């Protein structure tokens, strides 16, 4: 700790205002901008995948760019509603049980990635049925672009100085303004790199070089496995939520618990993908 204290002046957190623009009572935050940019860029990528018939078996895509245009609204509702409800159920249930109105206090933040996944999953199932689109084909396209949103969301977490990691003396550590006087792992950036950039690149390689869209469910399964493994790895460096702490044995976290079933579902999707081709 003495070493870390001596390095404080070299590892101060960059002075970035979480509010990008203030117009009277209206505050436009980096976090909100990240959601918008991530969704819009993901939508553009999804349109390209749907329109590129060479990626699909028989040169015929079961999804049109217009379908992805319409699904954008469904996805946005699923992400935001699912993320908020998931946070309430997984991370803040006790506080909200004591004060139910807290569930409506969206200005206090609180979004769960796992809840967002469940919300988007429901949106995909309902949308696919309404358009008579093979649901696993839609799963694949959406999962291929989700890492785009994850990347921007985690960078926004870093700007907000939230969800930081545990104490460390690594050279790239930061002293977060809300994390006490000692340097911590910038786990937001770890997640942006692993769950965002790396996973995006792996899924793109499977699509463009291995023809993975020809096996419905393969990309969705690889996404679930890749995200879960990345999240579990980062959880060993990330500070658990203060109101939850460690679970069981003093090392297990809620993030690990929620990610583990994703591996099982992902493996099933990968192993059964060929049977759906």
Number of C-alpha atoms within 10 A of each C-alpha: 11 7 9 21 12 11 18 16 10 13 18 16 17 13 8 12 12 18 15 13 12 10 7 6 6 8 13 14 17 22 22 16 16 20 18 16 16 20 23 16 15 22 24 14 19 26 19 15 26 23 19 14 16 14 20 21 15 9 10 14 19 16 23 18 18 11 18 24 14 11 18 16 12 18 24 19 16 22 25 19 18 25 22 23 22 23 21 21 14 17 19 18 16 13 13 15 13 9 10 12 9 14 18 10 10 10 6 8 9 16 19 21 19 19 24 24 20 19 24 24 19 16 20 22 16 14 19 20 11 9 11 11 17 14 17 22 24 24 21 25 26 24 24 26 25 23 26 24 22 26 26 23 26 24 21 23 22 23 20 20 22 17 18 26 24 19 22 17 16 11 12 12 24 27 25 23 15 11 18 10 15 24 28 25 24 25 24 23 18 21 24 24 19 22 26 25 16 18 25 22 14 15 24 17 13 16 21 13 10 12 15 22 24 20 20 25 30 29 30 27 26 24 27 24 23 21 24 24 19 20 21 20 15 21 21 16 18 24 20 21 15 7 10 12 14 15 13 8 7 8 12 16 21 17 21 19 13 16 19 16 14 20 19 14 15 23 18 14 22 20 12 16 21 14 9 12 12
